[in-house]
Amino acid sequence: MEHISFLVAVVIITALAFDFTNGFHDTANASATAIATGALRPKVAVTIAAALNFAGAFLSVKVATTISGGIVNEKAGIHPEIIFAALVGAILWNLLTWLRGLPSSSSHALYGGLIGATIVGVGMNGVNFDTVTTKIIIPAVASPVVAGLASWGATKLAYAITRKGNDAATTKGFKTGQIFSSSLISLAHGTNDAQKTMGIITLTLVSVGALPKGALPPTWVIVSAGAAIALGTYMGGWRIIRSMGKGLADIQPPQGFASESAVSTVILTSSHMGFGLSTTQVCTGGIMGAGLGGPKPELRWSMVRRMVYTWGLTLPAAALVSGGAALVAQQGTWGVALVGAVLVAGSGAMWMISRRQPVSADNVNDVSDVTPVEAPVPVDVNPAVAPANAPTPASTTVAA
């Protein structure tokens, strides 16, 4: 542990801070549909998700090794300042998209930050672009499509199987099933996203000689990363839960169960193969497929477009911010201090702005402020000619 200098300690703490933002940014992945359908109360949902995220962190380290020894070239001279800059860009992008209620990819924010900072710090040879293409870019495009198609098919199947059943019993059964399917997503999320921070910390330790090249994450790294993402998950990213649970489609229990089952299968399979995919994109794709697979196919396309634009911007935007941060951080101690000050100031400013219109467990399913409402049709209510059964203002309000 003598290799852990003050700067390395700062990088590790910042990595765990990113893990925390990853947790509350991605709480919606497992909880949004279960909360939207009423299968779980909001606080119960995030508590279960937090516990299983922590457990999932111990199931595999393949994604961690993709980051620590795959995306970047450990022999290119990566040093802690570069990793610190990468984390700063990823955290700021996570917070900005959380503030806007947009389920962007925390994973791609981290990858983009790492790529941008590495290119500025050591040059293009510091990035293994073959790995980036096969383990990140291709899964980013394919995984939401695969999850969407699987979810669409599962939704069709769920409604076909239960079409002659009792509606009340069917709804109750699917809500019960959602408890298990959403829990499986939480477990899968821990096997994928918690490992990304493990990979970053391991890469930092390798860069200063505290671990040999190609080393697996030590136990204390696994425990701390799992705890950080679990704590962030428990805090609840209510803004993004609202967007995914109610902003994309009016999801019913059969759709929620089908979506969660399909999504957890995709995530667990990808984690086993070491793909650093975006669980957010996979879950969003699953919700879209479920929305289109229901009895009345529907999606709120304005929200879909905003999400897709954000997905496309995430990696390059985080890369640009982190590249700029790396340029400053490499100037010496004052550069690192300045980048740290910008991180603290930016994070604090976005938190203060979020307090103007807070979203919590109490109003997470209230989408009146984000869902457009049709304008009422004008009605002539001239008292002199109105029929006796004309609706009163009160009855009109109730009908609306």
N, C-alpha and C positions, 0 to 999 in steps of 0.2 A: 504493500500500500504506500510505500515511500514515493512512488511515481505520481501519486495524486496530489498535484500542486493546487494552489488556490484557483487558478484558471480552470483546471480540470474539474474541480469541485463545482465551480460555477456552471460549467457545461452540463454536468450531471444533473444539477438542480434544475437548470433550464429545460433539459430533456424531460424530466419528470413533470415540469410545468406544462410542457407540450402534451404529455400523456394525459394530464388532468383535463386540458381543453379538448383533447381527442375524446375523452370519456363523455363530457357533457354535450359535445357537438354531435356525438353519435348515439346518444341515449335513444333517440327516435328510431334507430334501426330496429331495435327489438320491441320497443314500447309503444310506438305511435299507433299501430293498428289495434293493438289490444286495448289501449286507452280509448281510442275513437269508437270502438264497438261496444264499450262497456264491459269487456271481459275482465278487466282488472282496473282497480282504482289507481289513479295516477301515482300516488306515493308507493303503493304496493308494487306496481309495475317496475318502478326505477330501483326499488330495493332488491327485487329478484334479479334484475339485470345486473346490478352492481356485484352481487354475490357470485353470479355465474361468470361474469367477465373476469373476476379474480381467479376463479377456478380454471377457466379456459387458458389462462396465461401459462399454466404448467403442463399443458397437453402436448405442445410441440415447440420446436425452435427453428423450424425450416425457414419461416418468413424472416426471422431475425438474421439468419445467416445470409439470406438474399441481400439484406441491407448492409450488414457489416463487412461482407466479403464479396458482394455481387455487383451492386450498382456502382460503387467507386473502387478504384484500384488502390489497395492498401499500400502498395509499394511506391505510389506516386508522390508521397510526402504530405499526406493529409495531416493537419495539425489541429489542435483544439479550437483556435480562432475561427477556422473554416466551419467546423461543426456548430459552433455557437451562432455564427451568422445564419447558417441553414435553419436552425431552430427558431431564430427570431422571425425570419420571413414566414415560416410555417405557422407560428403562433398568431402573428398579426393577421394573416389571411383567415385563419380559423375564427378569430374573434369578429372580424368584419363580416363574414358570411353568417355567423351566428346572430349578429346584431340585425342583419337583414332577413333572418328567418329562412335562409337558403341552405338546403342540405348538400353542401359541397363536400368534396372528399378530403378528409384530414390526411389520408394516406398520400394523395397526390400533392397536397401542400407540403408535406414532409419530403417527398421525392423531389419536387421542384426546387425546394429550398436547398437540398443537398446537392443537386446537379448544378444550380446556379452558383452557389458558393464555391464548389469544387472547381468549376471552370475558371472563375476569377482568381481563385487561390493558387492552383497548380497547373491550370491549362486543360485543354480538351482531352489530353491523354489520361487525366485523372478519372474520367467517367467511362465505364464499360457500356457503350451504347448498344451492344448486342444484347446484354442482359436487360437494359432499359426497355428495349423493343419487345423482347420475348416475355419478360416477367411483369412488365408494367403497361406498356402501350397497348399491346394486343389484348390482354385481359380487360383493360379499361374500356375498350370498344365492344368486346364480345360478351363480357359478363352481364351487363344490364340487359342485353338482348336475350341471352340465354335464360336469365332469371325471369324476364318478362314473358317469354314464350312458355316456360315451365309453369309459371303462375297462372297464365291464361288457360292452359290446358287443365291444370289442377282445379281451377275455379269452375270451368265447364263440367268437369267430372263430379265435383262436389254437388252442384245443383242438379245434375242428372240423376245421381244416386238418391237424392233426398226429395225429388220433385213430388212424390206421392206421400211424403211424411207429414206429420203434424208440425205446423210452423213453430209453435211455441217450444215443442220438444227439440226440434231441429236447431233452433236458435240457441237454446240452452246447451245442447251438445257441442255445437261449434265453439261457443264461448269457453266451455271447459277445455276443449281441445286447444284453444288459443293460449291457455296458460302454459301448456307443454310446448307448443310450437314457438311461442315467443321466448320461452326459456332456452330452447335449443339455439335460437339465433344469438342470444346473449353469450352462451357458451362458445359458439362459433366465432363470435366477435372477439372474445378474449384470445382465442387461438390465433387470430390474424392481427388485430390492431395492437394489442398489448406488446406483441413481439417486435413491432417496429421501433418502439422506444428502446427495447432491449438491444436491438441491433445498433442503434445510435450510440448508446452508452458503451457497448462492446467495442465499436469502432473507435471511440474516444480513447478507451483504455489501450487498444492496440496501437494507436497513433503515438502514445507516449511510452510504449514499451512495458506497460503494466501487464499486458497479456500477449502471448505469441500470435502471429498472424494466423488466421483461420480458426481461432479459439471460439468455443461456444460460450454463451452468456453465463457468468457465474450465478450461483444460487441467489446471492443478495440482489443481483440485478433483476432476476426474474421476479422475486418477491416485491421489490420496490416498484417495478413497472406495473405489475398486477394490481398493487394497492393504489397507485396513483390513478390508473384508469377506472378502477372501481369507485374511488371517491368522486371523481368527476362524473361518472354515470349516476351516482346517487344524487348529486346536486340537480340533475335533470335539465336538459337543454330544451326548456319548454317552448321556446319560439320555433325550433325546428320540429319538435313533436307536433305542434299545431299545423305546421305546413305539410308534413308528411301524412298525418292522420286525417286531417280534414281539408287541407288545401288542394290535394290532387284529385280526390274523388270521394264520394259518399260510400265508404267501405262498410259492408255488412259482415256479420260473423263468418259466414261460409267463405267469403272472399278473403277475410283476414287470415283464417286458418290455412287456406290454400296458398296464399302469398307467403306466409311465414314458413310453411313446410318446404316450398320450393326454394326459397332464399337460403335457408339453413343448409340445404343439400349442396347448393352451389358454393357457399362459403367454405364449408368443411372440406369439400373436394379440392378446392383451390388451395386451401391452407396445406393440405396433405402433399400437394404438388409443389409447394413453395412459391406460389404466385402471390405477389404483394398487391392484390386487387383492392378496389375501393368497396368496402362493405356498404357505404352509403349509396353508391350507384347501384349496387346489386339490389339493395332493399327498395330503393325508389323504382327500379325497373320492375321488381316484383309487385309493387303496389299498382303501377300502371297496368301491368298485365291483368291483375285482379279486377281493376276498374273496367277494363275492356271486356273481361270475360263474364261479367255479371249479366243478369236478366235484361237490364237496360244499360248497354255499354256507354260509359261516360268518362270523360277526363276534363279537368279544368286546364285547357290548353295554354292559357296565359301563364299559369304556374309552371307547366311543363317546359315552356320555352325559356323562362327565367332560369330554371334549374339546368337545362342543357347548356345555355350560355355560360353559366357559372362553372360547370364541369370543364368546358373547353378553356376557360381562363385560368383555372386554378393552378395547374402546373407551371405555365409560363409566368404568371403573375408572381407566384411565390419565388420562382427562380430569379426574376428581376430584383425583387426586394432583397432577397438573400445575397445576390451578387453584389448589390450596392453595400449591404452591411459588411460583406467580406472585405470589400475594398477599404472600408473605414477601419474595421477591426484589425487588419494587418498592419496598421500604422503604429501599433504599440499599445501600451496600457491605456493611454488616453482614448484611443480608438475603440477598444473593447468597452471602456466605461461609457463612451458616448452612445454606442449601439445599445448597451444595456439601458441607458437612460431613455432612449427613444422607445424601447420595448415597454418599459414601465409606464411612460407617459401615454403612449398609444393605447395600451391595455386599459389604463385607468380612465382615459377619455371615453372609450367605447362602453365601458361599464356604466359610467355616469349617464351617457346618452340613453342606454337601455332602461334606466330607471324612470325615464319620462313616460314610457308606456310599458309597464312591467307585465310580463306573462308568467304565470305561476301554475301550480297544480289546480288552483281554483278556477281559472278561466282558460285552461289550455284547449278546451273543446269549443270555445266561443270564437267563431270565425266571421262574425258580423262585420268586422273591420277589414277583412281581406277577401270576402266573397261578394262579387257584384250581385246586386238585387235588381230584379226587373222593375222598371217604372210601372206604376199602376195605370190601368186604362182609364182615361177620363170618363166620368159618368155624370150625366145631367141629373142633378138632384134638386131641380126647381120645385119648391114646396107646392106650388100651385098645380103642377101637373104630375108630380111623382106618384106612382102607384102606391097602394096601401102597404104592400109587402116590400117596398124598397128597403135595402139594407141601411141600417143606421151607421154612423161613424164608428161606433164601438164594434158592431158585427163585422164591418169591413176590415178593421184592424185585426180582429181575431183570424179572419180568413186569410189575410196576408201572411 
